[in-house]
Amino acid sequence: MRLLDRLSIRTKITASIFGVTTTLLIAMSVAVYIAFQVELRENLDDTLRQRAVPDVRLVSFEGEKPVLSLESDAGEERAEGEAVLRLYDRAGVVVADGTPLVATTSRESSAVAKAIASGNVQKISVDPEGADRYRYRVTPIFRDGVVAGAIVTGLDDSTVAEPLGLLRTILLVTVPITAAAVAGGSFLIAQRALRPIDRITATAAEIGEGRLDRRIKENAVDDEVGRLGRTFNRMIGRLSALVERERQFTSDAAHELRTPLAAIEASIDVTLSRERDGEDYRRTLDAVHAQAQRMTRLTTQLLALARMDAASVDLTEADVDLEQLTQGVALQAGERYPGLVVAIDAEPLTMRGSEDLLGQALLNLVENAALHAKGATRVEVLARGTNGEVFLSVSDDGPGIPEDLHAAVFERFRQLDASRTERGTGLGLAIVKAVAELHGGWVTVTSPGRLGGATFEIRIPARNIRE
């Protein structure tokens, strides 16, 4: 098995077809040979049966002993040793032998004794020493209903041996040639059939070296290889998009992290450029603290997105009380943004999901509404369960979002309002989208929304909703 595993697919296919073909050819040859042999043997036995009838008529009796009259038989076949004719008496002794060239054998004597004892015809094959093979028919001779002897009628079975010998020669020559031809043809067919696989392998090798722009030439025929090529191209397309996305993500992350670091460095350099009083140092430390907080939020969000992208986040599903969840989010938003009015309208609904991730997504939407509305006076949070789906909706009374930018707001590091760059990271809505997709749902934005600004809605096909 280990040797077979090391063989190439072409060799395996060729060896398999050769083995199956050879086995079938041998089985067919054996079956044909046996059938042909049986048919020839039956024809020879029929010929002996037809000859035995006139041979029995040649027997007459002189007293108690049978006599064989050969005058009416030219005996040319017997004279040349191609036929056998012998007469035995009741005691199994030869009383007449019309075949001087063919000696008697113990097998013949045994068959004669059985025919005399049973009164039934016996058929045997005999190979006299130094002679050709013969087929005998031993016919008992009756007188007054009693077996009085037996007559042996025989023929050289060259009519069987010669055709069988020719058939053996033909089969021994044609079977190996046919099997070899089938093996060679199967190798060529396998080589042609696997040629597209070689192209796929070569392309995959180039892609493995970093050339993600390479694609497999797709086969127009909808066969296994064609489907493999199309599937491979789709996979490489997604991989290429993912790699490009990761590159862009890394570049954006480095850029976003550089901004607060540059601000911290500038604040420290300015402060250290000359002696300052305690108040100046306090203002510098407040500025550094604010930038550090922004970096903390940014790295936390980057880590969360990286984990969700890698599907390594622990999605521990449990019963989530949406009414309690929205109230907790409103409390946190009120503490972070004093003066923000958060209206809660949640049904007493329990669903299966991750309370931590759903709470984070909902809080991100509320924070986005507060930042986007620039001191909005009202933010509305809704939670509904309808037709097996859960709707989590956040609306604000801000300026809204242009329709052509609805899809762009969920891109990472995408900030539509440059004035928010000091407080936002551009990752909040991307996290919302990732949380929704992790729960098998999606997120949409509508503008103008219910309060005139933007309305973000998370829709999750929830399981085991219990109101």
N, C-alpha and C positions, 0 to 999 in steps of 0.2 A: 504493500500500500504506500509506503514511503517513497519507493521508486516511482510509482504511478503519480504521486503528488508532485514530483519534480519534473514531470513531463509537461511540454507545452500543450496548449489546448488543441492545436492542430494535430499533434501526435496522438493525443488522447482520442480525438474524434476519429482519426484514421485507424488507430488500433481497435477502437470499439467497432467501427463499421467492418473492418477486416475480420475481427473475431466473430461477429454476428453472421456476416456473409459466409465465412468459411464453415461455421457450424451448420448453417442452413443448407449449404451446398453439399456437405458431407451427409447430412441427414437425408436430403433429397436423393443423393446418389445411392445411398444404401437402400432406401425405399424402392427406387427404380430397379436396382440390381436384384433385390429380393423378389419384386413383382415379376420381373422378366424371367428370373430363374424358375419361379413357380409356374409361370405360363408355359415355358419351354418344357418343364418336367411333365406337366399335365398333357401337353401335346404328344410327348414321347410315350406316356402311358396309354393314351388313346390309340396311338399307332400299334403298340404292343397288344392292346386288347383286340384290335381288328385283325392282327396277324395270328393271334392265338386261336381264333375261331377255325380257320382252315387247318391250322396245325393239329388241332384236336381231331379233325376229320381224317388225318393221316394215320391215326392210331386204329389198329385192329387187334383181334385176339386170336391166338392159336392155343387153344386149350385155356389154361389159367393165366398165361403170360401175355402181356400186351406186346404188339409188334408195330414198328414205325415204318410205314411205306414211304420211301423218298423218291420213287420213280417219277411221280408227277411234278416234283419240285426240282428246278434246275440247280438250286443251291449255290448260285454264284456269290451271293453275299456271305454265306457260311464258308465257302471255300476261301474267300479272301479275309476271313476273320472279322467281318463286319456284322454278322448275325450269329445267333446261338440257337440250337435246337437239340434238346436231349430228352430222352424218355426214360423214366424211372418206373420200376415195378412197385408193388405194394410194400416191399421190404426196404425201399429207398435205394435200390441198387440200379445203376445205369444199365439198361438193356439195349439202348440204341443211342449212338452219338453222331449227329450230323455236323458236328463242329470240331474237327480234329485240331484246329489251330488254337482253340480256347480251352484251357484246362479247367477242371472242376475245382471248386474251393469249399472250405468248410462252411462258409456262409451260405453257399448255394445248397449244400447238403442239409443244413439246418432249416432253410426255408422250405425245402422239399418235404422234410419230415413233418413240419408244421402244417403244410397244405394237405398231406395224406391223413394226418391225425384229426384235423379240424374240418376237412372238406371245403375249406375256403381258399380263395385265390390269395397268393402272397406276392408282394412287389418289393424288390430289393435292388440296391445298387452294389455291384461287385467290381473289385479291382484286382483281377488275377495277376499274380506276380509276373512281371515282364510283359504285361499286355495293357491295352487301353482299358479305360473304365467302361463298364457295361451296365445296362438297365435290364433286369430280368422280371418276367411275369411267370409265376409258377401256378399252373392250372391243374387242379385234381381231375383225374379221369374216373368216371363211374361206370360200373357194370352191374346191372340189376339193382341199382340203388346203392351199391357198396363201392367205396373208393378202391380202385384196382391199381392205382399208380398215379403218376404225375408227369406232366410235360412242361419243359422249361422253354420259353420263348424269350430270346434276348436280342438286344440291339446295341451296337456301339453308340454311346451317348455323345458322340462328336457333334450331333445336331444340337445338343445342349451346351457342351463344353466350348465349342468354337465361337458361337455367338456371345456366350458369357465372357470368354477371354477377350474378344474384341471390345465388348462393352466395358470391361475392366480397364483396358488400355485407354479407351476414350475418356473414361471418367478420371483416371489417374493423371491424364494430361490436361484435360479441360478444367477440372476443378481448381488446381493450383493457379493456372493461367487466369481463370475468371476471378479468383479471389485476389490475385495480385493486381489485375486490371481495376477491380472495384476499389482496392486500397489506394492505388494511384489516383483514380478519379476522385475518390472521397478526399484525398489530401488536397488536390487542386481546388475542389469545391470549397473545402474548409478554408483554404488560403484566400480564395476570392471572397468568401462570406465574411472572413475576419479582417479583411483589408480596411473596412471603415473603422474597426476597433483599433487598428494600428494608427490610423489618423487621429482618432480620439486620444490615444495614449500619447502621441507626439504633441498634440495640442495641449494636453494636460501637463506634460512636462514643461512646455514653454510657460504655461500659466503658473506652474509651481515655482518658476524662476522669477515671478513678479510681473509678468506681462498679462495683466488682467483685462487688457483690451482685446486679446485673442479670443476667437470664437470658432467653434467646430462648424464645418460646412455641413449643413443639414441635408439629409436625404429626403427627396420629394416623396418617396414611397413611405406610407405609414406602416412600417414594419418595426420589429424590435429595435433594430439599430437606429432607425430614424427617430423613434420615440426616445431612445437613450440620448441621442445627440441633442434633441430639443430640450430634454430635461436637464442635461449637462449645461447647455447654454443658459437656461433660466437660472440654474444654480450659480453659475459664474457671474451672471448679471446681478443677482442679489448679493453675492459675495463682493463684487466690485463696488456696488452701491454702499454696502456696509463698510468696506474699507475706506471709501471716500468720505463716508459720513464720520467715521472714527477720526480720520485725518482732520476733517473740518472741526470736529468736536475738540480734538486736542489743541488745534490752533486757536480756536475761540476761547477755550479754557485758559490757555497760556496768556492770551491777550487780556482776558478779564481779570486774571490774577495779577498781571503786571500793573494794572491801573491802581489798585489800592496800595500795592507795594511801592509804586512810584510816589503816590501821595504821602505815604508814611515817610519815605526817604526824604522827600522835599520838606516836609514839616520838621523833621529832625535837623536837617541841614540848616534850614533858616533859623531855627531856635538856637542851634549851637554856633551860629556865625558871630554872636556877640553875647555879652552878659545880659540877662533878662531877669525880671522880678518873678516872684512866685506865681502871679496871675498869668503871665505869658506861658510859663511852663505848664500850668494847669490847662490852658486852652490847647496847647500842643498835645498834651496827653489825651485830652478829650477827642481831638481830631484823630490821633493815632488809634484810640480805642474804638472810635466809630468805624475806621477802615478795617481794623482787626475783626470787628463784629461782621462786617460785610464779607471779609475773607472766610470767616467761619461759616456763615450761611452758604457762601458759594461752594466751599469744599464739601459741606454736608450734602448739598443738593447734587453736586457732581458725583459723590459717592453713591447716593441713592439711585441716580440715573444709571450709573455703571452697573450696579447690582441688578437693577431691573432689566437692563439690556442683556446681561449675562444670565438672566433667569435664576440668579442665585439668592434672590430675596426670599425670605421665609413667608410664604403666603399661607399663614395659619388661619384657616377659616373657622369662624365661630358665629354665634348669633349676635348680630349688630342691631341695637336699638337706635333707629334713625332719629327719633325724637330727641333722645338723650345725646346722640352724636352732634346734631345741629345746635343744641343748646350749649354744649361744650365748646364748639367752634365759635359761636357768638360771644361767649365769655372771654376766650383768648383774644379775639379780634378787638373787643372793647378795651381790654387792658393795653394792647399795643397801639391802638388808635383812639385816643380819648376824643369824645365828641362825635364819633361815628355811630349812627343809629342803625342797628341790625335788627330787622324784622324776621321773626321765625314763623314759618307756617308748615309744620310737619305733621304727618299722619302718625298715629300710634302703630308703627310698622316695624317688624323685625325681619331681617334678611341674613343670608349666609354670606360672609365675606371677611376681609381683614379690617378690623376697626381702626388700627393705627394708620394704614395706608389710605383708607377712605377719609379719615379725619384730616390727614395731611393734605390730600387733594382738595377737600372742601375749604380748609383754611387758606390754601394757596389762592383759591378763587376769590375768597373774601378779601385777602390782602391785595390781590390784583385789582379788585374793584375799588378798594380804598386808595391805592396809588394812582390808578387811572382816572378816578373821578376828582382827584386833587381836593380832598376834603369833602367828599360826598356827604350829603346830609342823610342819605337813606340807602341801605343795602338790604335786599330781600333774599332770604334763603328758603327754598321750598324742598320738601321731600315727599314723593308720591310713589305709590305702587299700583301699576295698571297693567292688566293682561300679561302677568308674568314678568314685568320689567320694573326696575326701580329708576326713578328720575330724581336726580339731585341738581337743583337749579339755583344759580346765584345771579341776581340782577342789581345794577347800579343806576344812578341817575346822572352819570357823567356824559361826556361828549360822544360816546359810542366809538365804533370801529368801522372804517370804510369797508364796504362789502368785498372789494378786491383784495383785502388783507386778512380776511377771515381765516384762511388756511395758514397764512404766514405767522399768525400769533402763537401757534403751537410749536414753531421751530425753536430750537435751542439757541439761546443768547440773542433772540430776536426781541428788540425793544422798540416799540413804535413811537414812544414818547421819549425824546432824548433828555428831557428834564428829570426823568425818573432814574437816571443811571446811578445817582448817588445812593439810592435806596433799594432799587431792584437789581436782580441778577440776570434776568432774561431766561431763567430756568423754571420758574414756578409753573407756567402753563404746560411746559414740556413734561414736567412731573405729573401733572393732572392727566395728561393724555396717556402717559405710561401706566399710571395706576388704573385708569379705565380699561385699557387694553389688557392689563394683567388679570382683570376680573372678567374678561371676555366682552367688554363693552366698548363704548366710544364717547367722544365729547364733541359738542358742536357749539357754535356761537351765533347769536342773532343780534342784529343791530339795525334799527332801534329795538330795544327790548321792552319788557313790561313797564319799566320805570323811565323809559326814554333814552337810557344809555345802552349798555351791552348786557346781554343775557347769555350766560354760559350754562350748558345743560349736560350733565353726565347721565348716560343711559346704560344700565347694566341689566342683561338678562339674568335675573336673580332666581336661584333655586330655593325651594322651601320657604317661600314668603309666608309669613304668618302675621295676620293683622290682629 
